[in-house]
Amino acid sequence: MKSRKNLVSRRDFVRMSGTLVTGLAAGTAALTGIPRVHAAEDNTIKIALVGCGGRGGGAVRDAMRGGGPVKLHALADVFEEKVTSYAKLYSEAFGESGTVPKERQFTGFDAYKHAVDSLTPGKDLILLATPAAFRPTHVEYAVNKGVHVFMEKSFAVDIPGLKRIEAASKLADSKNLKLACGLMWRHNPPHEETVKRIQDGMIGEIMHMRTYRMEPAIRLVERRPGETELAHQIRNYHSFTWTNGSFFLDWCIHNVDILSWAKNEWPESAIGMGGRTFDTTPGQVFDHQHVEYFFKDGISMNGYARHMNGTPCFYTDYVLGTKGMAVILGGFKIMKNCSFGPDNEVVWKFEGKSSNPYQLEHQLLNDAIRNDKPYNEGHRAVKAGLTGIIGRMAFESGQHISVDKACESKIELFPNIDHVTWETPAPVQPDANGHYPYAIPGQTVTV
């Protein structure tokens, strides 16, 4: 098993330094044209970060090292102390190119607007790394303003939000904007080489796929004196369904993206199960989940997720075929047969030079901006997000959820989130004992 501490992750940066397409056009605002310009005249790309947390910190680091001159231009977060802390961190890490003056350090729920508005349309880049619940609002605004976008996963927490991402992606196509998503493993040479061999038939016909994402328990950030319920939940976004859409969606989106890529199609339905072993743990999300996805040819993909202390960490993907088995993350090799015994022979193993996929995705994005190359990962991000969401719908409801049925859902986990203020009540509230409502399979309705 592969220890979590051995995995390369930009999330460690702070510690270290189409069914869905139908009807999407409705409600998308018509916009005045933005000139199709790019960074040829002045090679410097100005970037702004919305969401000063671990993922945002890594995104800035990788964008700054993405090739060519890059300047950190603005910072935004709902919490002032995060902006102040990150401004100091980046100034120390990158010197002048990472120094953001006070007048471009924005705070509050409308901070993202100020950050986007400070950039040059058609030329500069916004990095969106807040909890996923806010992503559709932020992506829409940035694309409307003609700014290139990098958006961290998991993109949206419900179907209405995902439809907004798809509409924004279509609009980005029409405006020649570059839109990148944080599904970085598709830019990793070992993944690319292993998937190529699967698709070339090295393991024969695919019979089954399965993936594992086993992690330690979610760390709870203690409530601060006088802190509102909304602020407390945003700080603990891993613990609430409305903020991150579930552990499975937020973390296993990588796994389902890679295995769907290996099969070269997306699943059509899902069943699942899960629950909360430690019922008194504050929050809503299940701490163990299992989803079985079904493809149109009847092949299934099993996803296993867990976040509990005292249990082994395990993060890998398997593709079982008629002529052998591929191990993607956790070996990048092809085995002679589908046995997990010690005598199974390795017939191919990736021996090439690896790279940092987090940084490589920004190199590709920066190059596309400078050289005006087509670059829009938004549509794939929506499909990966939809796959994760139907998994969450399945294990929360206990029902068999099809893509077609899921896309009919009008359930918003935080209605009217575009107009949230610090006076807005949190969408879920604790009871008298401090316990939050959570899904009950067989009773909870997710569609």
C-alpha positions as CSV (number, residue, x, y, z in Angstrom):
1,M,0.0,0.0,0.0
2,K,1.1,3.5,-0.8
3,S,1.4,5.9,2.2
4,R,-0.3,9.2,1.7
5,K,2.8,11.1,2.8
6,N,4.6,9.7,-0.3
7,L,2.1,11.1,-2.7
8,V,3.0,14.3,-4.6
9,S,0.4,16.9,-3.9
10,R,0.2,20.7,-4.3
11,R,-2.2,20.6,-1.3
12,D,1.0,20.2,0.8
13,F,2.3,23.7,-0.3
14,V,1.0,25.6,2.7
15,R,2.5,23.2,5.2
16,M,5.8,23.2,3.3
17,S,6.1,27.0,2.6
18,G,-23.6,15.3,-23.2
19,T,-26.9,14.8,-21.2
20,L,-26.0,17.7,-19.1
21,V,-25.7,20.0,-22.1
22,T,-29.4,19.9,-22.9
23,G,-31.1,23.2,-22.1
24,L,-27.9,24.8,-20.7
25,A,-28.1,27.8,-23.0
26,A,-31.3,29.0,-21.2
27,G,-30.4,31.6,-18.6
28,T,-26.9,32.3,-19.8
29,A,-26.6,36.1,-20.2
30,A,-25.7,37.4,-23.6
31,L,-22.5,39.4,-23.5
32,T,-20.8,42.1,-25.5
33,G,-17.8,40.7,-27.4
34,I,-14.4,40.7,-25.8
35,P,-11.5,41.2,-28.2
36,R,-9.6,38.0,-29.0
37,V,-6.2,39.2,-27.7
38,H,-3.5,37.2,-25.9
39,A,-0.2,37.8,-24.2
40,A,1.9,38.3,-27.3
41,E,2.5,42.0,-26.9
42,D,3.5,41.8,-23.3
43,N,4.6,38.3,-22.3
44,T,3.8,38.7,-18.6
45,I,0.6,37.0,-17.4
46,K,-0.9,38.6,-14.4
47,I,-2.7,36.1,-12.1
48,A,-5.1,36.6,-9.3
49,L,-6.1,34.0,-6.7
50,V,-9.5,33.5,-5.3
51,G,-9.4,31.2,-2.3
52,C,-6.3,31.5,-0.1
53,G,-6.1,27.9,1.2
54,G,-3.9,24.8,0.5
55,R,-5.2,24.3,-3.1
56,G,-5.0,27.9,-3.9
57,G,-1.5,28.1,-2.5
58,G,-0.3,25.2,-4.7
59,A,-2.0,26.7,-7.8
60,V,-0.2,30.0,-7.3
61,R,3.1,28.2,-6.9
62,D,2.6,26.1,-10.0
63,A,1.3,29.0,-12.1
64,M,4.4,31.1,-11.1
65,R,6.6,28.3,-12.2
66,G,4.6,27.6,-15.3
67,G,7.0,29.1,-17.8
68,G,7.6,32.7,-18.9
69,P,7.0,35.8,-16.9
70,V,4.1,35.6,-14.4
71,K,3.1,38.2,-11.9
72,L,0.8,37.7,-8.9
73,H,-1.5,40.6,-9.2
74,A,-4.3,40.2,-6.7
75,L,-5.5,38.0,-3.8
76,A,-9.1,37.3,-2.6
77,D,-10.8,35.4,0.1
78,V,-13.8,35.7,2.4
79,F,-11.5,35.8,5.4
80,E,-9.2,38.8,5.8
81,E,-6.5,37.0,7.8
82,K,-6.1,34.5,5.0
83,V,-5.4,37.2,2.5
84,T,-2.9,38.9,4.8
85,S,-1.2,35.7,5.6
86,Y,-0.8,34.6,1.9
87,A,0.3,38.0,0.8
88,K,3.2,37.7,3.2
89,L,3.9,34.1,2.2
90,Y,4.0,34.9,-1.5
91,S,6.1,38.0,-1.1
92,E,8.7,36.0,0.8
93,A,8.6,33.1,-1.6
94,F,8.7,35.0,-5.0
95,G,9.9,38.5,-4.2
96,E,8.7,41.3,-6.4
97,S,6.8,39.0,-8.7
98,G,4.8,37.6,-5.8
99,T,4.2,40.9,-3.9
100,V,0.6,42.1,-3.9
101,P,-0.1,45.7,-2.7
102,K,-2.7,46.2,-0.1
103,E,-5.1,47.8,-2.5
104,R,-5.3,44.5,-4.5
105,Q,-5.9,42.3,-1.4
106,F,-9.7,41.8,-1.5
107,T,-11.9,40.2,1.2
108,G,-15.5,39.3,1.6
109,F,-18.0,37.4,-0.4
110,D,-17.6,39.8,-3.4
111,A,-13.8,39.7,-3.3
112,Y,-13.8,37.5,-6.4
113,K,-15.4,40.3,-8.4
114,H,-12.7,42.7,-7.5
115,A,-9.9,40.2,-8.3
116,V,-11.4,39.4,-11.7
117,D,-12.0,43.1,-12.5
118,S,-8.3,43.9,-11.7
119,L,-7.2,41.7,-14.6
120,T,-6.9,42.4,-18.3
121,P,-9.6,40.6,-20.4
122,G,-8.3,38.1,-22.9
123,K,-4.8,38.2,-21.4
124,D,-4.7,37.4,-17.7
125,L,-5.6,34.5,-15.6
126,I,-7.8,33.9,-12.5
127,L,-7.2,30.9,-10.2
128,L,-10.3,29.7,-8.5
129,A,-9.7,27.6,-5.4
130,T,-12.5,28.3,-2.9
131,P,-14.8,25.5,-1.7
132,A,-16.5,24.0,-4.7
133,A,-19.9,25.4,-3.7
134,F,-18.8,28.8,-4.9
135,R,-17.1,27.7,-8.1
136,P,-20.0,28.1,-10.5
137,T,-20.6,31.7,-9.4
138,H,-16.9,32.5,-9.8
139,V,-16.4,30.8,-13.1
140,E,-19.4,32.5,-14.6
141,Y,-18.3,35.9,-13.6
142,A,-14.7,35.4,-14.8
143,V,-15.8,34.1,-18.2
144,N,-18.4,36.9,-18.5
145,K,-15.6,39.3,-18.0
146,G,-13.4,37.7,-20.6
147,V,-10.6,36.4,-18.2
148,H,-8.8,33.0,-18.6
149,V,-9.6,30.6,-15.8
150,F,-8.0,27.8,-13.8
151,M,-10.6,26.2,-11.6
152,E,-9.7,23.6,-8.9
153,K,-11.9,20.5,-8.6
154,S,-14.5,19.5,-7.8
155,F,-16.2,22.3,-9.8
156,A,-19.7,22.1,-8.4
157,V,-21.6,20.3,-5.6
158,D,-25.0,19.8,-7.3
159,I,-26.6,19.5,-10.8
160,P,-27.7,23.1,-11.1
161,G,-24.2,24.3,-10.3
162,L,-22.7,21.9,-12.8
163,K,-25.0,23.1,-15.5
164,R,-23.7,26.6,-14.8
165,I,-20.1,25.3,-15.3
166,E,-21.1,23.7,-18.6
167,A,-22.7,26.9,-19.8
168,A,-19.6,28.9,-18.9
169,S,-17.4,26.4,-20.7
170,K,-19.5,26.8,-23.9
171,L,-19.2,30.5,-23.5
172,A,-15.5,30.3,-23.1
173,D,-15.3,28.4,-26.4
174,S,-17.2,31.2,-28.1
175,K,-14.9,33.8,-26.6
176,N,-11.6,32.0,-27.2
177,L,-10.9,31.9,-23.5
178,K,-8.6,29.3,-21.9
179,L,-10.3,27.2,-19.2
180,A,-8.2,24.7,-17.2
181,C,-9.4,22.3,-14.5
182,G,-7.5,20.7,-11.6
183,L,-7.6,17.1,-12.8
184,M,-3.9,17.1,-13.2
185,W,-3.3,13.3,-13.6
186,R,-4.2,13.5,-17.2
187,H,-1.0,15.6,-17.7
188,N,1.2,13.0,-15.9
189,P,3.4,11.0,-18.3
190,P,3.1,7.7,-16.3
191,H,-0.7,8.0,-16.5
192,E,-0.6,8.8,-20.1
193,E,1.6,5.9,-21.0
194,T,-0.3,3.4,-19.0
195,V,-3.7,4.5,-20.3
196,K,-2.3,4.4,-23.9
197,R,-1.4,0.8,-23.4
198,I,-4.8,0.0,-22.1
199,Q,-6.5,1.7,-25.0
200,D,-4.1,-0.1,-27.4
201,G,-5.3,-3.4,-26.2
202,M,-2.3,-4.6,-24.1
203,I,-4.7,-6.0,-21.4
204,G,-7.3,-7.1,-23.9
205,E,-10.9,-6.2,-23.5
206,I,-11.7,-4.4,-20.2
207,M,-13.7,-6.6,-17.9
208,H,-13.8,-4.6,-14.7
209,M,-12.2,-1.5,-13.0
210,R,-11.8,-0.5,-9.4
211,T,-10.3,2.3,-7.5
212,Y,-9.4,3.1,-3.9
213,R,-9.0,6.4,-2.0
214,M,-8.3,5.7,1.7
215,E,-7.2,8.6,3.8
216,P,-6.9,9.7,7.5
217,A,-9.9,11.4,9.1
218,I,-10.9,14.9,8.2
219,R,-9.4,17.4,10.6
220,L,-11.9,19.7,12.3
221,V,-11.0,23.4,12.7
222,E,-12.2,24.5,16.1
223,R,-14.9,27.1,16.2
224,R,-13.5,30.6,16.9
225,P,-15.0,32.8,19.6
226,G,-17.9,34.7,18.1
227,E,-17.7,33.0,14.8
228,T,-20.9,32.7,12.8
229,E,-22.2,29.3,11.8
230,L,-21.6,30.1,8.2
231,A,-18.0,31.0,8.7
232,H,-17.4,27.9,10.8
233,Q,-18.8,25.7,8.0
234,I,-16.7,27.4,5.3
235,R,-13.6,26.9,7.4
236,N,-14.5,23.2,7.7
237,Y,-15.6,22.8,4.1
238,H,-14.5,19.1,4.0
239,S,-17.1,18.3,6.6
240,F,-20.3,19.7,4.9
241,T,-22.0,18.4,1.8
242,W,-23.1,21.9,0.6
243,T,-19.5,23.1,0.6
244,N,-17.6,20.2,-1.1
245,G,-20.3,17.8,-2.3
246,S,-18.9,14.8,-0.2
247,F,-15.5,13.3,0.3
248,F,-16.2,11.0,-2.7
249,L,-16.9,13.8,-5.1
250,D,-14.1,16.0,-3.9
251,W,-11.3,13.5,-3.7
252,C,-12.4,10.5,-5.8
253,I,-13.1,12.7,-8.8
254,H,-9.5,12.1,-9.9
255,N,-10.0,8.3,-9.8
256,V,-13.3,8.2,-11.7
257,D,-11.8,10.6,-14.3
258,I,-8.7,8.4,-14.9
259,L,-10.7,5.2,-15.2
260,S,-13.3,6.7,-17.5
261,W,-10.4,8.0,-19.6
262,A,-8.9,4.4,-19.7
263,K,-12.2,3.1,-20.9
264,N,-12.7,6.1,-23.2
265,E,-16.3,6.6,-22.0
266,W,-18.2,7.8,-19.0
267,P,-20.6,5.6,-16.9
268,E,-24.3,5.8,-17.3
269,S,-25.5,5.0,-13.8
270,A,-24.4,4.2,-10.2
271,I,-25.5,2.4,-7.1
272,G,-23.8,3.0,-3.8
273,M,-23.7,2.7,0.0
274,G,-22.0,4.5,2.8
275,G,-22.4,6.0,6.2
276,R,-20.9,7.7,9.3
277,T,-19.1,5.3,11.6
278,F,-18.4,8.1,14.1
279,D,-21.9,9.6,14.4
280,T,-20.8,12.2,16.9
281,T,-18.2,13.7,14.6
282,P,-19.3,17.3,13.7
283,G,-20.4,17.6,10.1
284,Q,-22.5,15.9,7.5
285,V,-20.3,13.8,5.2
286,F,-20.1,10.0,5.2
287,D,-16.7,8.7,6.4
288,H,-16.9,5.6,4.2
289,Q,-18.4,5.2,0.7
290,H,-18.7,2.6,-2.0
291,V,-20.0,3.3,-5.5
292,E,-20.4,0.9,-8.3
293,Y,-20.7,2.5,-11.7
294,F,-22.1,0.9,-14.8
295,F,-21.2,1.6,-18.4
296,K,-23.4,1.0,-21.4
297,D,-21.7,-2.3,-22.3
298,G,-22.4,-3.7,-18.8
299,I,-18.9,-3.3,-17.5
300,S,-18.7,-1.9,-14.0
301,M,-16.3,0.3,-12.0
302,N,-16.1,0.1,-8.2
303,G,-14.9,3.0,-6.2
304,Y,-14.0,2.6,-2.5
305,A,-13.4,5.7,-0.3
306,R,-12.7,6.2,3.4
307,H,-11.3,8.8,5.7
308,M,-10.7,7.3,9.1
309,N,-7.8,7.4,11.5
310,G,-6.1,4.1,12.5
311,T,-6.7,2.5,9.0
312,P,-4.3,2.0,6.2
313,C,-3.9,4.7,3.5
314,F,-4.3,3.4,-0.1
315,Y,-4.7,5.3,-3.3
316,T,-4.6,3.3,-6.6
317,D,-6.5,2.3,-9.6
318,Y,-6.9,-1.1,-11.3
319,V,-8.1,-2.1,-14.8
320,L,-8.8,-5.8,-15.3
321,G,-8.8,-7.2,-18.8
322,T,-9.0,-10.5,-20.7
323,K,-5.2,-10.5,-21.2
324,G,-3.9,-9.0,-18.0
325,M,-4.3,-6.2,-15.5
326,A,-3.2,-2.5,-15.5
327,V,-2.1,-0.9,-12.2
328,I,-2.4,2.9,-12.8
329,L,-1.6,5.0,-9.8
330,G,0.5,2.9,-7.4
331,G,2.8,1.2,-9.9
332,F,2.1,2.2,-13.5
333,K,2.5,-1.3,-14.8
334,I,0.8,-4.1,-16.8
335,M,0.5,-7.5,-15.1
336,K,0.3,-10.8,-17.0
337,N,-3.0,-11.8,-15.4
338,C,-5.6,-10.4,-13.0
339,S,-4.2,-12.2,-10.0
340,F,-3.1,-10.2,-6.9
341,G,-0.8,-13.0,-5.8
342,P,3.0,-12.6,-5.6
343,D,3.6,-14.7,-8.7
344,N,1.8,-12.4,-11.1
345,E,4.4,-11.3,-13.7
346,V,5.0,-7.7,-14.7
347,V,5.0,-7.5,-18.5
348,W,5.4,-3.7,-18.8
349,K,6.3,-0.9,-16.4
350,F,6.7,2.8,-16.9
351,E,10.4,3.5,-16.9
352,G,10.3,7.0,-18.5
353,K,10.9,10.4,-16.9
354,S,8.1,11.6,-14.7
355,S,7.2,15.2,-14.1
356,N,5.1,17.3,-11.7
357,P,1.6,17.1,-13.2
358,Y,0.5,20.0,-11.0
359,Q,3.1,22.2,-12.6
360,L,2.8,20.8,-16.1
361,E,-0.9,21.7,-16.3
362,H,0.0,25.3,-15.7
363,Q,2.8,25.1,-18.2
364,L,0.3,24.0,-20.8
365,L,-2.2,26.6,-19.8
366,N,0.3,29.5,-19.8
367,D,1.6,28.4,-23.2
368,A,-2.0,28.3,-24.6
369,I,-2.6,31.8,-23.3
370,R,0.6,33.2,-24.7
371,N,0.3,31.5,-28.1
372,D,-3.5,31.6,-28.4
373,K,-3.9,27.9,-28.6
374,P,-7.4,26.2,-28.1
375,Y,-7.5,25.1,-24.4
376,N,-10.8,24.3,-22.7
377,E,-11.0,21.5,-20.1
378,G,-14.3,22.7,-18.8
379,H,-16.4,20.1,-20.7
380,R,-14.4,17.2,-19.4
381,A,-14.5,18.7,-15.9
382,V,-18.3,18.7,-16.1
383,K,-18.4,15.0,-17.0
384,A,-16.0,14.1,-14.2
385,G,-18.0,16.2,-11.8
386,L,-21.3,14.6,-13.0
387,T,-19.8,11.1,-12.4
388,G,-18.8,12.1,-8.9
389,I,-22.2,13.7,-8.2
390,I,-24.2,10.6,-9.3
391,G,-22.0,8.6,-7.0
392,R,-22.8,10.8,-4.1
393,M,-26.5,10.8,-5.0
394,A,-26.4,7.0,-5.0
395,F,-24.8,6.3,-1.7
396,E,-26.8,9.1,0.1
397,S,-30.1,7.9,-1.2
398,G,-29.5,4.2,-1.5
399,Q,-31.1,4.3,-4.9
400,H,-29.9,3.4,-8.4
401,I,-29.1,6.8,-10.0
402,S,-28.9,7.2,-13.8
403,V,-27.2,10.1,-15.5
404,D,-30.4,11.0,-17.3
405,K,-32.4,11.0,-14.0
406,A,-29.7,12.9,-12.1
407,C,-29.6,15.7,-14.7
408,E,-33.3,16.4,-14.0
409,S,-32.4,17.4,-10.5
410,K,-33.1,20.9,-9.5
411,I,-31.9,20.5,-5.9
412,E,-29.5,23.2,-4.8
413,L,-27.5,22.5,-1.7
414,F,-27.2,26.2,-1.0
415,P,-30.0,28.1,-2.8
416,N,-29.3,31.7,-3.9
417,I,-25.6,31.3,-3.1
418,D,-24.7,34.1,-5.5
419,H,-26.1,36.6,-3.0
420,V,-24.6,35.2,0.2
421,T,-23.5,37.7,2.9
422,W,-22.2,37.2,6.4
423,E,-25.8,37.8,7.6
424,T,-27.0,34.8,5.5
425,P,-27.9,31.8,7.6
426,A,-25.9,28.6,6.9
427,P,-27.9,26.2,4.7
428,V,-27.7,23.5,7.4
429,Q,-27.9,24.1,11.2
430,P,-26.9,22.0,14.2
431,D,-29.4,20.7,16.6
432,A,-29.4,21.4,20.4
433,N,-26.6,18.9,20.8
434,G,-24.4,20.3,18.1
435,H,-25.2,17.6,15.6
436,Y,-25.9,18.4,11.9
437,P,-28.4,16.7,9.7
438,Y,-27.0,14.1,7.3
439,A,-28.2,11.8,4.6
440,I,-30.0,8.6,5.5
441,P,-30.1,6.0,2.7
442,G,-33.7,4.9,2.0
443,Q,-35.1,8.2,3.2
444,T,-32.9,11.0,1.7
445,V,-34.0,12.2,-1.7
446,T,-31.1,13.4,-3.9
447,V,-32.9,13.8,-7.3
